[in-house]
Amino acid sequence: MYIPTWFLLVFLVIGFYIYLKTGRNLKTQIKQKDLSSLYSYQLDIHIEPNWYGLYRALHKDKTDEEFEEFFKHNPFASGKKEKEGLWGQRFFFTEYYDSSTGLTTKLQRIVDQEGGQRFFPVDKFGSAGYILDSDKEKFDRNETDEDRRKRDELTVEIGEDFIRNDIFEHLIGGLKNDFEYTEDNYPFRFPLRDVFNFLFSLGQRFHGLEECTVLKWPDHIEDKFKQFGIKYDKFLEFEPPIFDLEKQDQDFFERIGRPKVSSSDQRDSTFLKDEIGTHYGIRLKLFRPDENPRISGNLNICSRDKTTS
């Protein structure tokens, strides 16, 4: 069969055009995908409850004097028994996200009051139970529903951004669902999502800035701190050098809430705590492809400051 030469030429031109267009779009899609999956991260969270203050807060029906007298006669408080249960435990949560595979790994470390440690992988951060085993041991067959109800209010769950009480379902047993809790069930809350997004945005825009010291949190986060009763204390060893976000990128500065950030890392001298003395810590580190200071010497903002200070 005879095919005209002009037809072949037109077919080749159209085919070449389609190849160029689809190839360019494919490259654009790959580039956009690479940009969106550029950052892996390590998130570290530390929660250290003020167990005495928390236990006091759960005894709402007692005055301070009544609670102190009650606590003195507790076999765990008097030293006649070890404070088992959750009392004295500190919680360390670490989350690794690998952008190349989409894999998230969560590791949990619990340090007890004697310094013993447990370290294990989890699907969800947290721990739950009675603050003191003496409350658990009060159970007996003659217990009234009202007594059991009060005892159940002394159970707590420690999550990645909250502490809540009265955690067991009263009719069928087991842990409650999230929607069954009220605001009164949360003696401690922290705006983790807002803080994470803020630190992640810093690191995306300025390499390594997420590891530097926050001197003033964004306006919307400070509002959340006020709502949750969170106080941010700073005991800095020296006057921190300021990273002028407004000068570097005014639109970004306004968009994320007008924060104030240092170009040095003195995070060990800053403390987040609530009104009853529960301490909370959060650190975020972003990782970029082929980034390794041992090999490339590619230092971020805080690293450069450390080497020159």
Backbone torsions as a table, in degrees:
resi	resn	phi	psi	omega
1	MET	NA	132.8	-178.2
2	TYR	-85.9	128.1	176.6
3	ILE	-114.3	122.5	-178.1
4	PRO	-59.1	145.9	-179.8
5	THR	-63.5	-38.3	-178.9
6	TRP	-62.4	-34.8	179.4
7	PHE	-66.4	-39.8	178.3
8	LEU	-64.2	-41.4	180.0
9	LEU	-63.7	-45.0	178.5
10	VAL	-60.8	-42.4	-179.7
11	PHE	-62.5	-41.8	179.4
12	LEU	-66.4	-41.0	179.7
13	VAL	-63.8	-45.5	179.6
14	ILE	-63.1	-42.7	179.4
15	GLY	-62.5	-41.2	179.5
16	PHE	-65.8	-38.9	178.8
17	TYR	-63.6	-45.7	179.6
18	ILE	-62.4	-40.7	179.7
19	TYR	-61.4	-44.6	-179.7
20	LEU	-63.9	-43.1	-177.0
21	LYS	-68.2	-48.3	-179.2
22	THR	-68.0	-35.1	178.4
23	GLY	-65.1	-41.0	178.6
24	ARG	-65.6	-43.0	178.2
25	ASN	-63.1	-39.0	179.7
26	LEU	-64.6	-42.5	178.2
27	LYS	-62.9	-39.9	179.0
28	THR	-63.8	-43.0	179.0
29	GLN	-62.9	-42.9	179.3
30	ILE	-63.8	-41.8	179.8
31	LYS	-63.6	-43.9	178.8
32	GLN	-63.3	-39.5	179.0
33	LYS	-65.2	-41.6	179.2
34	ASP	-62.1	-39.5	-179.9
35	LEU	-66.8	-39.9	-177.0
36	SER	-72.2	-25.8	-178.2
37	SER	-109.0	26.7	-173.3
38	LEU	-74.6	-29.7	-167.8
39	TYR	-109.6	116.7	163.1
40	SER	-89.9	166.5	-179.4
41	TYR	-151.9	161.2	169.5
42	GLN	-122.9	121.9	179.4
43	LEU	-112.0	124.8	178.5
44	ASP	-117.6	129.0	179.5
45	ILE	-125.4	137.9	179.7
46	HIS	-129.8	125.5	176.8
47	ILE	-124.3	122.9	177.3
48	GLU	-124.9	94.9	-178.7
49	PRO	-66.2	145.8	166.8
50	ASN	-84.4	93.9	-168.6
51	TRP	-64.4	-37.9	178.4
52	TYR	-64.8	-46.9	179.7
53	GLY	-63.6	-38.7	178.8
54	LEU	-67.0	-43.9	179.9
55	TYR	-63.7	-38.5	176.8
56	ARG	-63.9	-42.2	-177.6
57	ALA	-63.6	-27.4	-178.9
58	LEU	-81.0	-15.7	176.2
59	HIS	-96.1	68.7	-173.9
60	LYS	-70.0	-20.3	-176.7
61	ASP	-84.5	-0.4	-177.0
62	LYS	-113.6	143.9	171.3
63	THR	-75.6	170.0	179.0
64	ASP	-59.2	-42.1	-179.6
65	GLU	-66.5	-41.8	178.8
66	GLU	-64.7	-39.7	-179.6
67	PHE	-67.3	-44.4	179.5
68	GLU	-59.4	-41.8	178.6
69	GLU	-65.9	-43.0	178.2
70	PHE	-61.9	-42.7	-176.1
71	PHE	-69.4	-32.4	179.5
72	LYS	-61.1	-33.7	-176.3
73	HIS	-90.8	1.9	175.9
74	ASN	-72.9	129.7	-176.4
75	PRO	-61.6	-24.9	178.0
76	PHE	-80.2	-39.9	-179.8
77	ALA	-68.6	-35.2	-178.1
78	SER	-76.9	-10.0	179.3
79	GLY	90.9	-0.3	178.6
80	LYS	-70.2	-25.7	175.3
81	LYS	-133.3	152.9	176.0
82	GLU	-69.4	146.1	178.7
83	LYS	-78.4	89.3	177.9
84	GLU	-84.2	-142.1	-177.0
85	GLY	60.5	-146.7	-179.8
86	LEU	-92.0	-9.3	-173.8
87	TRP	-53.1	130.2	175.2
88	GLY	85.2	-6.4	-177.0
89	GLN	-77.4	144.2	172.7
90	ARG	-119.2	147.4	-170.1
91	PHE	-123.2	132.8	179.4
92	PHE	-127.5	118.8	-178.1
93	PHE	-113.9	131.2	177.9
94	THR	-127.2	129.1	180.0
95	GLU	-122.9	125.6	175.4
96	TYR	-109.9	131.0	175.3
97	TYR	-120.0	123.5	179.6
98	ASP	-102.4	108.8	-175.0
99	SER	-67.8	-25.4	-177.8
100	SER	-72.3	-28.3	-179.3
101	THR	-114.9	-16.0	-175.2
102	GLY	78.6	8.3	-177.2
103	LEU	-81.0	132.1	174.3
104	THR	-114.1	127.4	179.0
105	THR	-116.6	131.1	-179.3
106	LYS	-119.0	130.3	179.1
107	LEU	-124.8	140.6	-176.6
108	GLN	-127.0	133.5	176.2
109	ARG	-123.4	130.5	178.2
110	ILE	-119.7	126.2	178.1
111	VAL	-109.5	123.8	-179.1
112	ASP	-87.9	178.7	-173.3
113	GLN	-68.4	-18.4	177.9
114	GLU	-92.9	-0.9	179.7
115	GLY	94.5	-2.6	176.0
116	GLY	-68.1	149.2	-175.5
117	GLN	-129.6	145.1	171.5
118	ARG	-126.2	136.4	-174.8
119	PHE	-135.7	123.4	-173.9
120	PHE	-159.0	154.3	176.0
121	PRO	-77.3	149.5	-179.8
122	VAL	-139.9	160.7	170.7
123	ASP	-89.0	-28.9	-178.7
124	LYS	-142.8	133.3	179.6
125	PHE	-68.4	144.4	169.7
126	GLY	138.2	172.9	178.2
127	SER	-153.2	153.0	-175.4
128	ALA	-146.9	152.8	177.4
129	GLY	153.8	-163.7	176.0
130	TYR	-83.9	143.1	176.5
131	ILE	-64.6	-45.3	177.3
132	LEU	-122.6	136.1	179.5
133	ASP	-66.1	-19.6	178.9
134	SER	-61.7	-32.5	177.4
135	ASP	-70.7	-35.6	177.5
136	LYS	-69.1	-35.7	-176.6
137	GLU	-75.3	-7.9	-179.8
138	LYS	-73.8	-9.3	-176.1
139	PHE	-62.5	134.5	171.3
140	ASP	-152.2	167.3	-174.6
141	ARG	-66.2	-25.0	-177.0
142	ASN	-90.4	6.0	-178.1
143	GLU	-65.6	132.8	177.7
144	THR	-78.6	162.4	178.5
145	ASP	-61.9	-37.2	179.9
146	GLU	-66.5	-41.9	178.1
147	ASP	-63.9	-41.7	178.9
148	ARG	-65.9	-37.6	179.3
149	ARG	-62.4	-43.9	178.9
150	LYS	-66.0	-37.1	-179.6
151	ARG	-68.4	-37.6	178.7
152	ASP	-64.4	-27.6	178.9
153	GLU	-67.4	-14.0	179.5
154	LEU	-91.0	4.8	173.3
155	THR	-86.9	145.2	-179.4
156	VAL	-137.3	155.7	171.9
157	GLU	-123.4	129.5	175.7
158	ILE	-98.1	118.1	176.6
159	GLY	-110.1	-176.6	-178.1
160	GLU	-69.8	-20.3	-178.7
161	ASP	-142.9	22.9	-179.3
162	PHE	-160.9	161.7	162.7
163	ILE	-128.7	127.2	179.2
164	ARG	-133.7	154.8	-175.5
165	ASN	-117.7	176.8	179.8
166	ASP	55.5	62.2	-164.5
167	ILE	-94.2	-10.1	-175.7
168	PHE	-98.2	139.7	176.7
169	GLU	-70.6	130.0	-169.1
170	HIS	-78.8	-23.8	-175.2
171	LEU	-96.8	-46.1	-174.9
172	ILE	-110.7	-3.0	179.3
173	GLY	79.8	176.5	-177.5
174	GLY	82.0	171.8	-179.2
175	LEU	-72.9	146.0	176.6
176	LYS	-68.4	158.7	169.0
177	ASN	-81.8	158.4	-176.3
178	ASP	-56.0	-38.6	-174.3
179	PHE	-72.0	-9.7	-179.0
180	GLU	-85.6	-6.0	-179.4
181	TYR	-91.8	150.9	173.8
182	THR	-111.6	172.7	179.1
183	GLU	-58.7	-32.4	-178.9
184	ASP	-67.7	-16.1	-179.5
185	ASN	-84.1	0.6	-175.5
186	TYR	-115.9	90.3	174.5
187	PRO	-71.0	-14.8	176.4
188	PHE	-145.4	133.4	173.9
189	ARG	-141.8	149.6	178.7
190	PHE	-138.0	137.0	-178.7
191	PRO	-79.9	67.7	-174.3
192	LEU	-60.4	-44.7	-176.8
193	ARG	-60.2	-43.8	-179.5
194	ASP	-65.0	-43.8	-178.5
195	VAL	-67.6	-42.3	178.4
196	PHE	-60.3	-48.6	-178.5
197	ASN	-61.5	-37.8	177.7
198	PHE	-63.8	-50.2	-179.2
199	LEU	-64.8	-38.6	179.0
200	PHE	-64.3	-41.3	178.5
201	SER	-63.5	-40.8	176.9
202	LEU	-58.4	-48.3	-178.0
203	GLY	-66.9	-33.0	176.8
204	GLN	-66.0	-43.8	-175.1
205	ARG	-79.1	-39.2	-178.1
206	PHE	-130.8	117.3	-172.9
207	HIS	-55.9	115.5	174.6
208	GLY	86.7	-3.5	-175.7
209	LEU	-68.6	-21.1	177.7
210	GLU	-65.1	-16.8	-179.9
211	GLU	-93.8	-2.4	-177.3
212	CYS	-89.0	170.7	-175.4
213	THR	-79.2	128.2	174.4
214	VAL	-84.0	122.2	179.4
215	LEU	-94.3	-33.2	173.6
216	LYS	-142.4	126.0	-179.8
217	TRP	-76.0	158.4	176.5
218	PRO	-56.5	154.3	-175.0
219	ASP	-55.1	-44.4	-176.1
220	HIS	-69.2	-29.9	177.5
221	ILE	-75.0	-38.9	175.8
222	GLU	-61.7	-34.7	176.2
223	ASP	-64.3	-40.3	177.5
224	LYS	-66.7	-41.0	177.1
225	PHE	-57.3	-43.8	179.7
226	LYS	-64.6	-40.3	179.9
227	GLN	-63.7	-40.0	-177.1
228	PHE	-92.8	1.2	179.5
229	GLY	72.3	31.5	-179.6
230	ILE	-93.4	132.1	177.5
231	LYS	-113.9	139.2	-179.5
232	TYR	-112.1	110.0	-179.4
233	ASP	-104.1	142.2	178.8
234	LYS	-127.3	126.3	175.5
235	PHE	-125.6	73.9	-170.9
236	LEU	-81.7	141.7	-177.4
237	GLU	-72.7	-30.2	-179.6
238	PHE	-149.1	162.5	179.4
239	GLU	-63.1	116.0	-172.9
240	PRO	-74.6	140.0	172.9
241	PRO	-68.3	138.5	-175.4
242	ILE	-92.9	134.1	169.7
243	PHE	-93.9	110.2	-171.5
244	ASP	-77.6	88.3	-179.6
245	LEU	-62.5	-40.0	-178.0
246	GLU	-62.5	-39.3	179.3
247	LYS	-72.6	-38.2	-177.5
248	GLN	-70.4	-42.2	-177.6
249	ASP	-159.1	92.2	-174.1
250	GLN	-64.3	-40.3	179.8
251	ASP	-62.1	-44.4	178.2
252	PHE	-63.0	-43.6	179.4
253	PHE	-57.2	-45.1	179.9
254	GLU	-70.7	-38.5	-174.4
255	ARG	-67.2	-35.0	-176.7
256	ILE	-93.7	3.8	171.2
257	GLY	106.3	21.9	173.5
258	ARG	56.4	54.4	179.0
259	PRO	-81.0	172.3	175.1
260	LYS	-127.9	123.0	-173.2
261	VAL	-130.4	141.1	175.5
262	SER	-86.7	160.9	173.2
263	SER	-96.3	13.1	176.8
264	SER	-121.9	163.3	-179.2
265	ASP	-108.0	101.8	172.7
266	GLN	-123.9	36.9	-175.6
267	ARG	-65.0	-23.5	177.1
268	ASP	-67.4	-13.0	-179.7
269	SER	-105.9	14.6	176.8
270	THR	-120.5	146.8	-173.2
271	PHE	-140.8	132.7	173.2
272	LEU	-107.6	126.4	178.5
273	LYS	-150.4	158.0	-179.8
274	ASP	-100.1	-172.8	-172.5
275	GLU	-68.4	-24.6	178.9
276	ILE	-97.8	3.6	172.3
277	GLY	96.0	13.9	174.3
278	THR	-75.9	126.2	-178.5
279	HIS	-94.6	142.7	-178.6
280	TYR	-134.3	136.1	177.7
281	GLY	-131.7	143.9	177.7
282	ILE	-142.4	134.1	175.5
283	ARG	-137.4	141.4	179.8
284	LEU	-131.0	136.7	175.3
285	LYS	-132.8	125.8	177.0
286	LEU	-93.1	145.2	177.5
287	PHE	-120.3	136.6	179.0
288	ARG	-112.3	155.0	179.0
289	PRO	-56.4	137.8	177.0
290	ASP	63.7	19.8	179.3
291	GLU	-95.0	115.2	177.0
292	ASN	-154.4	108.0	-176.6
293	PRO	-58.2	-28.7	179.6
294	ARG	-67.2	-32.2	-175.2
295	ILE	-97.1	-49.5	-170.7
296	SER	-96.7	-20.6	-175.2
297	GLY	70.3	19.0	-178.2
298	ASN	-82.0	97.8	-174.0
299	LEU	-97.5	142.2	177.7
300	ASN	-85.2	-175.7	-174.7
301	ILE	-59.3	-49.3	-178.9
302	CYS	-66.5	-36.8	178.8
303	SER	-64.6	-40.0	178.6
304	ARG	-64.0	-38.9	-179.9
305	ASP	-65.0	-39.8	-178.7
306	LYS	-64.3	-36.3	-176.5
307	THR	-75.9	-18.6	-177.1
308	THR	-107.1	-9.3	-178.1
309	SER	-81.4	NA	NA
